[in-house]
Structure formats: C-alpha cells, structure tokens
Amino acid sequence: MQVPILKQGNYLIASVQSALSDDDLRLLRDDLSDRVGRFRSTGVIIDVTALDVIDSFATRTLQSVAQMLKLRGAYTVIVGIRPDVAFVMVQLGLTLADVGAALDLEEALEHLNNRRRRNLYEHRAKDTGEAGRLGRAGSSPNRPGLSPSRANRRADREGQPRSGHASPRSMEHGR
Amino acid sequence: MADESRINIRNPAEIVTARQQGRILAVQLGFDGSELTVIATAISEIARNILEHAKDGEVVISRCNHRKRYGICVVARDFGPGIADIDQAMQYGYSTHKGLGIGLPGTKLLMDEFHIMSVVGQGTTVTMKKWRH
C-alpha cells in the first residue's frame, strides 16, 4: 500500500498506514526523495503509529530512507513509536542514527522548527564550526571559497533565512 | 492440537500474516501488551529470515505445555540452502545478506527458548518458545 505524503510548509509528512513491504518502502523512499527536491523541504516527518512491529528490516529501511533524505538536504523525524515497540527495539539492539524522534506530530514539528532556528543561530554566531557540516550536506566541494556566512547572507537576501541543511541549495540558486 | 496455525512464507505479505496469527494466539493464551509485541517481532524476524535465505518455508504457531507451564511455540521451517556455521550466524552483527545481522541473535534474546537446527543443502528449522509467567 502506498504511503500518503502531505506537505506542511517546509516539511513533508508521511503517514505509514500498514506494514511496509519492500516495494512500498522503495516507493516511499523515491517519493520522499523526489518531493524533498521539488518542494525544497528541509524536514520530513514519518509517522509510524500504525506499525505494531518494527523489526530489524523495518529499522534498516527507515534508517536508509533517513540517510538518503539527509543527502538530499532534509532531516527526518520519526513519530509515534509505541512504548512496547520501543521496548522490543531496545532489546533487539536496534537504533536509528541521525534521525529525530518525537511522540506526536505536534512535537515533531516543534523539533524541526527548533532545529531550524538553532541551525540559523549557529550559522550567524559561528562561521567556521559549520563549514564541515555544510560541505557534508551536499554542497559542491570545488567551491571552497564560499564560506557558510556568505551562504547564509545570500539566503537572507533571498528573503528566506534557511537552516544549515538548506544553505547548500541557496548556493545552487546563486550559481 | 486445536490452536495451531500454519502459514506459508513465500512473500513479504505472508510475514505480516504470520505475525498477526501469532499475536492472535498469544492474546488467547493471555500474553499482555509488550509480550505480544515481543512475540510478533520474533515471528517477523524469523519469517523474514526464511524469505531472505530460503525463499520458501513455513511458520507453525501453536500452544505448548511443559509441566504446569504453558506458552506459545513457534516453529519456522524451510528447505533452503541451510546454514553452514550456526555459531557464526548467531553472532550479533553477522549477516551474509546486507542486513543488520540482528535477526537470529536478536530473536533469541526476545524469546525464552530458542533452538536452531540446520543441515546444509536440506534446510533450517528454528523452534522458539515464550512461556506465560
């Protein structure tokens, strides 16, 4: 079954309705990846409240989706892992790296907003510290001359202050 | 035995069927919230193992008794390539496929009893039990 994806401002919300088969997953991954590019989303929320089981396969899948979206410039937050599901995941030793987690949608949106604000603040306060992260987020490595502060200023000039993830995109615009 | 269900495992949808059946029987046996998820996850892991390594097999879920105790018994059987080195397969983080290598060792942690028997070229049988406490 296809996973419906909603757009909410700068974020995408995917609601997983039933157990994911391999094909559903591929579809979700490609769909999200495509839309992150199309809508310039900086955050993706994946709601897994409907999943009664998150086994190693599901974890691996969610992890790979999140990592791929990270390379596309969006941060992923998983929402609605049930307490008993969390219990089993811990027992199995399953972890989700580079992925945020929140209890519900509201908290997830807040998480993304805070992250955005924090990133923006860090950019303004400290130029050098963010350089590595900018480079990793997909910017062109052969443009070392463009410092994060410049990228930021450029983003600001466009009238939309953006988070660390989005900055490489603003650079693309400027090219 | 009356309460027994047998599920063929040939595609991902049947993994879901297997864990749903397991959950239904576990509810009948009186297992509670987190134990139900533990059992369903264990069945899910073991069924996926069948699908990934043997392509075809079955999961049989039944009630089991031992003296005064009772619980749920899950037997996962396939006629796939078998496992040459069971100790290695049971190692945490070891995987011949591109998995996490958590399936078998993880499932063993989840259940009270776990037994694996495999003959190369003939197949693998995993028997696992969870007792009602």
Interface residues (C-beta under 8 A of the other chain):
Chain A: S18 A19 S21 D22 D52 V53 I54 D55 S56 F57 T59 R60 R82 P83 D84 V85 F87 V88 Q91 L92 G93 L94
Chain B: P12 A13 I15 V16 R19 R23 G33 S34 L36 T37 V38 A40 T41 S44 E45 R48 Y92 G99 L100 I102 G103 G106 L109 L110
